[in-house]
């Protein structure tokens, strides 16, 4: 019988003990067997040792489980079932394994991402290598801090679709902008999209370091201007239609306080503003300012003035 086998038999005897001290001793002893650089355990002995660890790990304090995770995180021959068990534990226990363990497969990591919260996801995002599938699962969760950690991780492989999602998010999450633009795998067209909402300094980065064609920028500006003009014309046309409708009601004698209340109840704010202007004999700009003044005093004063 090898020294390792003899030690394992002794530990099996310890497994019958119920005290917490004995359980801690058992965990340390079995973990030492896996970590021993000497002869090591044969397949059967490894299976027995892994079963002992898995059973006892559920019965010890969090601090003991956390120490076990830390010791097993870098172990090549770590028992996979136990690693999965601990990686799904609370974050203080799971963190070392989520960040470093090679025993966790892509499927394991994706399952953990989908079944746990942001703390587990953040730990996964900090692995030295993050596969496309894992990165997509992380981005799909939509947590800004996790996406930021992923973008900063040079070992993360991020698909175009996932990158596009992060770029869209960066419009409202400013902290994502600079790390995104520092990534060498950010597609040029997605970088161009960011031009509209990044800071002046980052705009300069896009125009210079990213070698954006100035003619492309001119076209982007022209397109934006055309869009703003079209939007303004559409708004003007809408207001003209509103005013025509309100004037018609006034000619028919249907424009009164009841009409104002009716517009409000229907959520027809533009019609309400136009009607208020005609009834109180103020221009539309003044009527709009009255309506959007904080509080209701300005509207009340205008209505009292009308009588």
C-alpha positions, 0 to 999 in steps of 0.5 A, spaced: 500 500 500 502 506 498 503 512 503 498 516 499 493 510 499 494 509 507 493 516 508 487 516 504 484 510 508 486 514 515 482 520 512 476 516 510 476 514 518 476 521 519 470 522 515 466 518 520 467 524 525 462 529 526 465 535 529 467 541 525 474 541 527 475 533 524 471 536 518 476 541 517 482 536 518 479 532 513 478 537 508 485 539 508 488 532 508 484 530 502 486 537 498 493 536 500 493 529 496 490 532 490 496 538 491 501 533 493 507 533 487 509 526 489 506 520 486 499 522 486 492 518 487 490 513 482 483 514 478 480 510 483 483 514 489 481 520 486 474 518 485 474 517 493 477 523 495 473 527 490 467 524 493 469 525 500 471 533 499 464 534 495 460 531 501 464 534 507 464 541 503 457 542 504 458 541 512 463 546 513 463 554 514 463 559 509 471 561 510 473 553 510 469 552 503 473 559 501 479 556 503 478 550 499 476 554 493 482 558 493 487 552 494 483 548 488 483 554 483 489 553 480 489 545 480 490 541 473 487 535 476 481 538 481 475 534 481 470 537 476 464 536 480 467 539 486 469 545 482 462 546 479 459 545 486 464 551 489 463 555 483 455 555 484 456 557 492 456 564 494 461 569 491 466 569 497 467 561 496 466 561 488 470 567 486 477 564 485 474 558 481 470 563 477 476 567 476 482 562 475 479 555 474 481 551 468 476 545 470 470 549 468 468 549 461 464 554 457 458 551 458 459 551 466 461 558 466 455 560 461 450 556 466 453 560 472 452 567 468 445 565 467 443 563 474 447 567 478 448 575 479 452 580 477 458 578 482 459 572 479 458 575 472 464 580 474 468 574 476 467 570 470 469 577 466 476 577 469 478 570 467 485 571 463 481 568 457 474 569 456 471 565 450 466 568 445 460 564 448 462 566 455 462 574 453 456 574 449 452 571 455 455 576 460 453 582 455 446 579 454 445 580 462 446 587 461 450 589 467 454 596 466 460 594 471 460 587 468 461 589 461 466 595 463 470 589 466 469 585 459 471 590 455 478 592 459 480 584 459 484 584 453 484 576 454 476 577 452 474 575 445 468 579 443 463 578 437 461 583 433 454 582 435 456 583 443 460 589 441 455 592 438 450 591 444 456 594 448 457 600 443 449 602 444 450 601 451 456 606 451 451 612 449 448 612 456 454 609 460 459 614 459 464 609 462 464 604 457 466 609 451 474 610 453 475 602 454 471 601 448 475 605 443 482 602 446 480 595 444 484 593 437 478 589 435 473 594 435 470 594 428 471 601 425 463 602 423 462 601 430 467 606 432 464 611 427 457 610 431 460 612 437 463 619 434 456 622 436 456 621 443 463 621 446 467 627 449 471 632 445 477 628 447 475 621 444 472 624 438 479 627 437 481 620 438 476 617 433 479 622 428 486 621 428 488 615 432 483 611 428 484 614 421 477 616 420 476 618 413 475 626 413 470 625 407 466 620 411 466 625 417 463 630 412 458 625 410 456 623 417 455 631 419 451 632 412 446 626 414 445 628 421 444 635 418 439 632 413 435 628 419 435 635 423 432 639 417 427 633 416 425 632 423 424 640 424 420 640 418 415 634 420 415 638 427 413 644 423 408 641 419 405 637 425 404 644 429 401 647 423 396 642 423 394 643 430 393 650 429 389 649 423 384 644 427 384 649 433 382 655 429 377 651 426 374 649 433 375 657 435 371 659 428 365 654 430 365 657 437 367 650 440 374 653 443 372 654 451 375 651 458 371 644 456 375 644 450 382 645 454 380 640 459 378 635 454 385 636 450 389 634 457 385 628 458 387 626 451 394 627 452 394 632 446 399 637 449 400 641 443 393 642 442 392 644 449 398 649 448 395 652 441 388 653 444 391 656 451 394 661 446 388 663 442 383 663 448 388 667 452 390 671 446 398 670 447 403 667 442 404 660 441 411 661 444 409 664 450 403 659 451 408 653 451 412 657 456 406 658 460 405 650 460 412 648 461 413 653 467 414 648 473 408 648 477 401 650 475 401 657 477 402 660 470 397 656 467 392 658 472 394 666 472 393 665 464 386 662 465 384 667 470 386 673 465 381 670 460 376 669 465 
